[in-house]
């Protein structure tokens, strides 16, 4: 099998997304990954969420996710996707702090958001991620044959 590499001296173009484009992509999705620090190590959780007034809202139960998101340590939230018609991938990262939504701080409005838990169980904590930084990028996906190597075959890779 021939190993192909991209032409030397070429750098893939990466488009930085505007804040409006990032919010549009966030509104178009329902699940992402929340990264927190808990017990002095990073952890990542899939969560479903809703965009609300320039922030993200999610519902959770007691546990590591709740503890890690409310420990006065910033969190990161990420979504990504692929547009097959344009052969482009994209990624949006929001960094921020998390606050609990309680009575008097928008609880009624947050309760009206479509945040039905995907996993069973009691998820009685409504949380809001207040953004500190929002960024995104889009780039053309490289053809898979350019990066194939003899070890790309899973049957051979296990013996190497």
Number of C-alpha atoms within 10 A of each C-alpha: 7 9 10 11 11 12 7 6 6 7 8 11 9 12 12 16 17 13 14 10 15 22 20 12 17 23 14 11 15 14 17 19 18 22 20 25 21 17 11 8 8 11 15 15 13 14 20 21 24 21 20 14 8 10 15 22 25 25 23 17 14 11 8 15 20 19 15 22 25 19 15 12 13 19 24 21 22 19 20 18 13 15 12 9 6 10 12 14 16 21 19 23 20 24 19 21 18 23 15 18 20 13 8 7 10 10 14 12 10 20 12 8 14 14 17 12 15 9 8 7 9 11 14 10 15 19 22 23 24 19 18 12 11 19 17 22 17 19 17 16 15 13 10 7 11 12 12 15 13 11 13 10 10 9 9 10 10 8 7 6
